[in-house]
C-alpha cells in the first residue's frame, strides 16, 4: 500500500512528528484528505490552494491551532 511521506519543515518533536505521520500515512488522495478533514472534530477543510503551475497545486489544511499540512498535488 502506498503511504504519504511526511516532510517536517516545522522542526516538530519526534513524538509529535510520529503521531502526525501515522495519522496521515494512508491519505493517498485528495479525496481521502478531504474526507479525513471533515471527519475531525471540529471539521477541517482546505484553507488555501496555491497554484504552482498548470499541473501542480499545494493544498493547505489546518492540522491544529499552530500547524498546517500542505499536500503537493499534481
Biopython code that builds the backbone (N, CA, C, O; Angstrom):
import numpy as np
from Bio.PDB.StructureBuilder import StructureBuilder

atoms = [
    (1, "UNK", "N", (0.836, -1.189, 0.000)),
    (1, "UNK", "CA", (0.000, 0.000, 0.000)),
    (1, "UNK", "C", (0.877, 1.249, 0.000)),
    (1, "UNK", "O", (1.858, 1.322, 0.740)),
    (2, "UNK", "N", (0.532, 2.208, -0.812)),
    (2, "UNK", "CA", (1.241, 3.473, -0.867)),
    (2, "UNK", "C", (0.953, 4.280, 0.392)),
    (2, "UNK", "O", (-0.169, 4.274, 0.898)),
    (3, "UNK", "N", (1.965, 4.969, 0.892)),
    (3, "UNK", "CA", (1.790, 5.824, 2.053)),
    (3, "UNK", "C", (2.355, 7.199, 1.769)),
    (3, "UNK", "O", (3.299, 7.354, 0.995)),
    (4, "UNK", "N", (1.764, 8.191, 2.406)),
    (4, "UNK", "CA", (2.241, 9.561, 2.295)),
    (4, "UNK", "C", (3.477, 9.719, 3.166)),
    (4, "UNK", "O", (3.482, 9.302, 4.324)),
    (5, "UNK", "N", (4.506, 10.308, 2.623)),
    (5, "UNK", "CA", (5.730, 10.599, 3.365)),
    (5, "UNK", "C", (5.604, 11.997, 3.960)),
    (5, "UNK", "O", (5.401, 12.964, 3.226)),
    (6, "UNK", "N", (5.720, 12.114, 5.267)),
    (6, "UNK", "CA", (5.652, 13.406, 5.934)),
    (6, "UNK", "C", (7.022, 14.069, 5.904)),
    (6, "UNK", "O", (8.010, 13.476, 6.335)),
    (7, "UNK", "N", (7.082, 15.282, 5.402)),
    (7, "UNK", "CA", (8.298, 16.081, 5.449)),
    (7, "UNK", "C", (8.079, 17.165, 6.481)),
    (7, "UNK", "O", (7.163, 17.977, 6.349)),
    (8, "UNK", "N", (8.900, 17.187, 7.493)),
    (8, "UNK", "CA", (8.734, 18.098, 8.626)),
    (8, "UNK", "C", (9.578, 19.351, 8.426)),
    (8, "UNK", "O", (10.797, 19.320, 8.589)),
    (9, "UNK", "N", (8.915, 20.459, 8.071)),
    (9, "UNK", "CA", (9.605, 21.740, 7.921)),
    (9, "UNK", "C", (9.467, 22.590, 9.183)),
    (9, "UNK", "O", (10.045, 23.673, 9.270)),
    (10, "UNK", "N", (8.694, 22.096, 10.171)),
    (10, "UNK", "CA", (8.431, 22.869, 11.380)),
    (10, "UNK", "C", (9.357, 22.507, 12.536)),
    (10, "UNK", "O", (9.331, 23.169, 13.573)),
    (11, "UNK", "N", (10.173, 21.472, 12.375)),
    (11, "UNK", "CA", (11.054, 21.058, 13.460)),
    (11, "UNK", "C", (10.279, 20.495, 14.647)),
    (11, "UNK", "O", (10.552, 20.838, 15.797)),
    (12, "UNK", "N", (9.317, 19.633, 14.359)),
    (12, "UNK", "CA", (8.471, 19.060, 15.398)),
    (12, "UNK", "C", (9.259, 18.136, 16.309)),
    (12, "UNK", "O", (10.290, 17.588, 15.920)),
    (13, "UNK", "N", (8.754, 17.968, 17.536)),
    (13, "UNK", "CA", (9.319, 16.964, 18.428)),
    (13, "UNK", "C", (9.050, 15.596, 17.820)),
    (13, "UNK", "O", (8.065, 15.408, 17.106)),
    (14, "UNK", "N", (9.922, 14.652, 18.103)),
    (14, "UNK", "CA", (9.840, 13.330, 17.481)),
    (14, "UNK", "C", (8.487, 12.662, 17.710)),
    (14, "UNK", "O", (7.935, 12.060, 16.789)),
    (15, "UNK", "N", (7.951, 12.758, 18.916)),
    (15, "UNK", "CA", (6.661, 12.110, 19.215)),
    (15, "UNK", "C", (5.528, 12.743, 18.412)),
    (15, "UNK", "O", (4.657, 12.038, 17.903)),
    (16, "UNK", "N", (5.538, 14.058, 18.299)),
    (16, "UNK", "CA", (4.506, 14.755, 17.527)),
    (16, "UNK", "C", (4.614, 14.403, 16.055)),
    (16, "UNK", "O", (3.607, 14.127, 15.403)),
    (17, "UNK", "N", (5.827, 14.412, 15.532)),
    (17, "UNK", "CA", (6.057, 14.072, 14.136)),
    (17, "UNK", "C", (5.589, 12.649, 13.839)),
    (17, "UNK", "O", (4.942, 12.411, 12.819)),
    (18, "UNK", "N", (5.910, 11.714, 14.712)),
    (18, "UNK", "CA", (5.492, 10.321, 14.517)),
    (18, "UNK", "C", (3.977, 10.185, 14.549)),
    (18, "UNK", "O", (3.405, 9.448, 13.745)),
    (19, "UNK", "N", (3.323, 10.885, 15.464)),
    (19, "UNK", "CA", (1.862, 10.814, 15.569)),
    (19, "UNK", "C", (1.199, 11.372, 14.315)),
    (19, "UNK", "O", (0.256, 10.773, 13.798)),
    (20, "UNK", "N", (1.675, 12.501, 13.825)),
    (20, "UNK", "CA", (1.101, 13.087, 12.611)),
    (20, "UNK", "C", (1.384, 12.192, 11.411)),
    (20, "UNK", "O", (0.500, 11.966, 10.584)),
    (21, "UNK", "N", (2.595, 11.685, 11.310)),
    (21, "UNK", "CA", (2.951, 10.810, 10.185)),
    (21, "UNK", "C", (2.043, 9.587, 10.146)),
    (21, "UNK", "O", (1.588, 9.185, 9.075)),
    (22, "UNK", "N", (1.777, 8.996, 11.301)),
    (22, "UNK", "CA", (0.904, 7.824, 11.354)),
    (22, "UNK", "C", (-0.530, 8.188, 10.970)),
    (22, "UNK", "O", (-1.221, 7.407, 10.315)),
    (23, "UNK", "N", (-0.971, 9.375, 11.380)),
    (23, "UNK", "CA", (-2.345, 9.801, 11.101)),
    (23, "UNK", "C", (-2.582, 10.058, 9.618)),
    (23, "UNK", "O", (-3.664, 9.762, 9.111)),
    (24, "UNK", "N", (-1.597, 10.599, 8.916)),
    (24, "UNK", "CA", (-1.792, 10.980, 7.515)),
    (24, "UNK", "C", (-1.230, 9.966, 6.515)),
    (24, "UNK", "O", (-1.385, 10.143, 5.307)),
    (25, "UNK", "N", (-0.586, 8.917, 7.000)),
    (25, "UNK", "CA", (0.092, 7.964, 6.114)),
    (25, "UNK", "C", (-0.826, 7.387, 5.045)),
    (25, "UNK", "O", (-0.395, 7.206, 3.906)),
    (26, "UNK", "N", (-2.054, 7.099, 5.372)),
    (26, "UNK", "CA", (-2.968, 6.479, 4.417)),
    (26, "UNK", "C", (-3.753, 7.450, 3.561)),
    (26, "UNK", "O", (-4.592, 7.028, 2.765)),
    (27, "UNK", "N", (-3.503, 8.739, 3.705)),
    (27, "UNK", "CA", (-4.255, 9.746, 2.947)),
    (27, "UNK", "C", (-3.594, 9.962, 1.589)),
    (27, "UNK", "O", (-2.950, 10.984, 1.353)),
    (28, "UNK", "N", (-3.763, 8.987, 0.703)),
    (28, "UNK", "CA", (-3.030, 8.947, -0.558)),
    (28, "UNK", "C", (-3.741, 9.613, -1.718)),
    (28, "UNK", "O", (-3.272, 9.549, -2.855)),
    (29, "UNK", "N", (-4.858, 10.246, -1.448)),
    (29, "UNK", "CA", (-5.551, 11.001, -2.499)),
    (29, "UNK", "C", (-6.179, 12.233, -1.871)),
    (29, "UNK", "O", (-6.400, 12.282, -0.661)),
    (30, "UNK", "N", (-6.461, 13.215, -2.691)),
    (30, "UNK", "CA", (-7.095, 14.427, -2.188)),
    (30, "UNK", "C", (-8.479, 14.101, -1.620)),
    (30, "UNK", "O", (-8.901, 14.709, -0.637)),
    (31, "UNK", "N", (-9.170, 13.167, -2.220)),
    (31, "UNK", "CA", (-10.477, 12.756, -1.701)),
    (31, "UNK", "C", (-10.344, 12.228, -0.268)),
    (31, "UNK", "O", (-11.146, 12.575, 0.599)),
    (32, "UNK", "N", (-9.349, 11.404, -0.027)),
    (32, "UNK", "CA", (-9.138, 10.872, 1.323)),
    (32, "UNK", "C", (-8.774, 11.976, 2.306)),
    (32, "UNK", "O", (-9.229, 11.963, 3.450)),
    (33, "UNK", "N", (-7.966, 12.923, 1.874)),
    (33, "UNK", "CA", (-7.593, 14.051, 2.731)),
    (33, "UNK", "C", (-8.833, 14.843, 3.122)),
    (33, "UNK", "O", (-9.020, 15.171, 4.294)),
    (34, "UNK", "N", (-9.676, 15.149, 2.150)),
    (34, "UNK", "CA", (-10.879, 15.935, 2.432)),
    (34, "UNK", "C", (-11.842, 15.175, 3.334)),
    (34, "UNK", "O", (-12.409, 15.759, 4.258)),
    (35, "UNK", "N", (-12.037, 13.895, 3.085)),
    (35, "UNK", "CA", (-12.916, 13.088, 3.936)),
    (35, "UNK", "C", (-12.382, 13.009, 5.361)),
    (35, "UNK", "O", (-13.146, 13.106, 6.321)),
    (36, "UNK", "N", (-11.068, 12.834, 5.497)),
    (36, "UNK", "CA", (-10.445, 12.804, 6.821)),
    (36, "UNK", "C", (-10.676, 14.130, 7.544)),
    (36, "UNK", "O", (-11.073, 14.138, 8.709)),
    (37, "UNK", "N", (-10.433, 15.242, 6.866)),
    (37, "UNK", "CA", (-10.608, 16.559, 7.483)),
    (37, "UNK", "C", (-12.035, 16.788, 7.948)),
    (37, "UNK", "O", (-12.257, 17.366, 9.013)),
    (38, "UNK", "N", (-12.993, 16.346, 7.169)),
    (38, "UNK", "CA", (-14.407, 16.520, 7.532)),
    (38, "UNK", "C", (-14.824, 15.611, 8.682)),
    (38, "UNK", "O", (-15.811, 15.886, 9.364)),
    (39, "UNK", "N", (-14.075, 14.528, 8.900)),
    (39, "UNK", "CA", (-14.421, 13.595, 9.969)),
    (39, "UNK", "C", (-13.895, 14.042, 11.338)),
    (39, "UNK", "O", (-14.283, 13.482, 12.364)),
    (40, "UNK", "N", (-13.024, 15.038, 11.355)),
    (40, "UNK", "CA", (-12.426, 15.500, 12.610)),
    (40, "UNK", "C", (-13.391, 16.409, 13.368)),
    (40, "UNK", "O", (-14.350, 16.931, 12.799)),
    (41, "UNK", "N", (-13.120, 16.586, 14.659)),
    (41, "UNK", "CA", (-13.910, 17.500, 15.479)),
    (41, "UNK", "C", (-12.981, 18.550, 16.050)),
    (41, "UNK", "O", (-12.102, 18.210, 16.842)),
    (42, "UNK", "N", (-13.137, 19.805, 15.684)),
    (42, "UNK", "CA", (-14.065, 20.306, 14.660)),
    (42, "UNK", "C", (-13.579, 19.916, 13.269)),
    (42, "UNK", "O", (-12.394, 19.649, 13.067)),
    (43, "UNK", "N", (-14.501, 19.885, 12.316)),
    (43, "UNK", "CA", (-14.112, 19.525, 10.940)),
    (43, "UNK", "C", (-13.117, 20.538, 10.380)),
    (43, "UNK", "O", (-13.145, 21.719, 10.725)),
    (44, "UNK", "N", (-12.250, 20.051, 9.518)),
    (44, "UNK", "CA", (-11.279, 20.928, 8.854)),
    (44, "UNK", "C", (-11.456, 20.806, 7.357)),
    (44, "UNK", "O", (-11.704, 19.723, 6.827)),
    (45, "UNK", "N", (-11.326, 21.919, 6.695)),
    (45, "UNK", "CA", (-11.451, 21.957, 5.251)),
    (45, "UNK", "C", (-10.208, 22.631, 4.688)),
    (45, "UNK", "O", (-9.338, 23.065, 5.442)),
    (46, "UNK", "N", (-10.126, 22.716, 3.411)),
    (46, "UNK", "CA", (-8.993, 23.355, 2.754)),
    (46, "UNK", "C", (-8.958, 24.836, 3.139)),
    (46, "UNK", "O", (-9.954, 25.547, 3.009)),
    (47, "UNK", "N", (-7.812, 25.279, 3.607)),
    (47, "UNK", "CA", (-7.620, 26.694, 3.954)),
    (47, "UNK", "C", (-7.272, 27.511, 2.714)),
    (47, "UNK", "O", (-7.729, 28.641, 2.544)),
    (48, "UNK", "N", (-6.448, 26.907, 1.849)),
    (48, "UNK", "CA", (-5.972, 27.635, 0.674)),
    (48, "UNK", "C", (-5.434, 26.643, -0.350)),
    (48, "UNK", "O", (-4.941, 25.573, 0.006)),
    (49, "UNK", "N", (-5.532, 27.003, -1.601)),
    (49, "UNK", "CA", (-4.907, 26.242, -2.688)),
    (49, "UNK", "C", (-3.942, 27.186, -3.389)),
    (49, "UNK", "O", (-4.339, 28.235, -3.896)),
    (50, "UNK", "N", (-2.676, 26.804, -3.413)),
    (50, "UNK", "CA", (-1.637, 27.622, -4.039)),
    (50, "UNK", "C", (-1.250, 26.990, -5.361)),
    (50, "UNK", "O", (-0.785, 25.851, -5.398)),
    (51, "UNK", "N", (-1.439, 27.720, -6.438)),
    (51, "UNK", "CA", (-1.107, 27.217, -7.765)),
    (51, "UNK", "C", (0.380, 27.395, -8.014)),
    (51, "UNK", "O", (0.906, 28.506, -7.944)),
    (52, "UNK", "N", (1.054, 26.286, -8.306)),
    (52, "UNK", "CA", (2.482, 26.329, -8.622)),
    (52, "UNK", "C", (2.703, 26.474, -10.127)),
    (52, "UNK", "O", (3.540, 27.264, -10.563)),
    (53, "UNK", "N", (1.961, 25.720, -10.905)),
    (53, "UNK", "CA", (1.944, 25.827, -12.363)),
    (53, "UNK", "C", (0.623, 25.224, -12.830)),
    (53, "UNK", "O", (-0.261, 24.969, -12.012)),
    (54, "UNK", "N", (0.478, 24.995, -14.126)),
    (54, "UNK", "CA", (-0.813, 24.499, -14.626)),
    (54, "UNK", "C", (-1.129, 23.084, -14.169)),
    (54, "UNK", "O", (-2.274, 22.647, -14.287)),
    (55, "UNK", "N", (-0.148, 22.355, -13.651)),
    (55, "UNK", "CA", (-0.360, 20.969, -13.246)),
    (55, "UNK", "C", (-0.230, 20.736, -11.734)),
    (55, "UNK", "O", (-0.756, 19.751, -11.216)),
    (56, "UNK", "N", (0.446, 21.605, -11.044)),
    (56, "UNK", "CA", (0.785, 21.372, -9.642)),
    (56, "UNK", "C", (0.150, 22.420, -8.742)),
    (56, "UNK", "O", (0.230, 23.619, -9.006)),
    (57, "UNK", "N", (-0.488, 21.939, -7.663)),
    (57, "UNK", "CA", (-1.104, 22.819, -6.673)),
    (57, "UNK", "C", (-0.726, 22.331, -5.280)),
    (57, "UNK", "O", (-0.593, 21.129, -5.054)),
    (58, "UNK", "N", (-0.555, 23.261, -4.353)),
    (58, "UNK", "CA", (-0.362, 22.921, -2.948)),
    (58, "UNK", "C", (-1.692, 23.158, -2.238)),
    (58, "UNK", "O", (-2.261, 24.247, -2.308)),
    (59, "UNK", "N", (-2.175, 22.131, -1.559)),
    (59, "UNK", "CA", (-3.443, 22.204, -0.835)),
    (59, "UNK", "C", (-3.106, 22.319, 0.648)),
    (59, "UNK", "O", (-2.460, 21.437, 1.215)),
    (60, "UNK", "N", (-3.544, 23.402, 1.268)),
    (60, "UNK", "CA", (-3.204, 23.708, 2.660)),
    (60, "UNK", "C", (-4.413, 23.434, 3.549)),
    (60, "UNK", "O", (-5.509, 23.938, 3.307)),
    (61, "UNK", "N", (-4.186, 22.616, 4.591)),
    (61, "UNK", "CA", (-5.229, 22.328, 5.576)),
    (61, "UNK", "C", (-4.666, 22.570, 6.969)),
    (61, "UNK", "O", (-3.501, 22.284, 7.244)),
    (62, "UNK", "N", (-5.511, 23.098, 7.837)),
    (62, "UNK", "CA", (-5.102, 23.289, 9.232)),
    (62, "UNK", "C", (-5.100, 21.927, 9.929)),
    (62, "UNK", "O", (-6.051, 21.157, 9.797)),
    (63, "UNK", "N", (-4.026, 21.635, 10.672)),
    (63, "UNK", "CA", (-3.969, 20.409, 11.466)),
    (63, "UNK", "C", (-4.469, 20.683, 12.887)),
    (63, "UNK", "O", (-5.288, 19.937, 13.425)),
    (64, "UNK", "N", (-3.965, 21.756, 13.480)),
    (64, "UNK", "CA", (-4.425, 22.200, 14.792)),
    (64, "UNK", "C", (-4.236, 23.708, 14.856)),
    (64, "UNK", "O", (-4.079, 24.353, 13.819)),
    (65, "UNK", "N", (-4.249, 24.280, 16.054)),
    (65, "UNK", "CA", (-4.159, 25.738, 16.179)),
    (65, "UNK", "C", (-2.847, 26.304, 15.641)),
    (65, "UNK", "O", (-2.802, 27.457, 15.211)),
    (66, "UNK", "N", (-1.784, 25.507, 15.661)),
    (66, "UNK", "CA", (-0.466, 26.016, 15.276)),
    (66, "UNK", "C", (0.101, 25.410, 14.009)),
    (66, "UNK", "O", (0.997, 25.990, 13.395)),
    (67, "UNK", "N", (-0.406, 24.251, 13.606)),
    (67, "UNK", "CA", (0.205, 23.522, 12.500)),
    (67, "UNK", "C", (-0.730, 23.409, 11.291)),
    (67, "UNK", "O", (-1.949, 23.296, 11.423)),
    (68, "UNK", "N", (-0.112, 23.443, 10.122)),
    (68, "UNK", "CA", (-0.814, 23.242, 8.874)),
    (68, "UNK", "C", (-0.170, 22.071, 8.140)),
    (68, "UNK", "O", (1.032, 21.834, 8.258)),
    (69, "UNK", "N", (-0.983, 21.348, 7.386)),
    (69, "UNK", "CA", (-0.485, 20.308, 6.496)),
    (69, "UNK", "C", (-0.593, 20.850, 5.079)),
    (69, "UNK", "O", (-1.594, 21.473, 4.724)),
    (70, "UNK", "N", (0.431, 20.615, 4.273)),
    (70, "UNK", "CA", (0.432, 21.057, 2.885)),
    (70, "UNK", "C", (0.629, 19.847, 2.015)),
    (70, "UNK", "O", (1.637, 19.148, 2.125)),
    (71, "UNK", "N", (-0.340, 19.593, 1.139)),
    (71, "UNK", "CA", (-0.299, 18.458, 0.221)),
    (71, "UNK", "C", (0.051, 18.968, -1.167)),
    (71, "UNK", "O", (-0.622, 19.847, -1.705)),
    (72, "UNK", "N", (1.097, 18.416, -1.734)),
    (72, "UNK", "CA", (1.521, 18.743, -3.093)),
    (72, "UNK", "C", (0.723, 17.830, -4.041)),
    (72, "UNK", "O", (0.861, 16.608, -3.989)),
    (73, "UNK", "N", (-0.089, 18.413, -4.883)),
    (73, "UNK", "CA", (-0.911, 17.629, -5.794)),
    (73, "UNK", "C", (-0.546, 17.923, -7.239)),
    (73, "UNK", "O", (-0.205, 19.053, -7.587)),
    (74, "UNK", "N", (-0.618, 16.912, -8.065)),
    (74, "UNK", "CA", (-0.380, 17.106, -9.493)),
    (74, "UNK", "C", (-1.505, 16.465, -10.279)),
    (74, "UNK", "O", (-1.503, 16.511, -11.509)),
]
sb = StructureBuilder()
sb.init_structure("model")
sb.init_model(0)
sb.init_chain("A")
sb.init_seg("    ")
for serial, (resi, resn, name, xyz) in enumerate(atoms, 1):
    if name == "N":
        sb.init_residue(resn, " ", resi, " ")
    sb.init_atom(name, np.array(xyz, "f"), 0.0, 1.0, " ", f" {name:<3s}", serial, name[0])
structure = sb.get_structure()
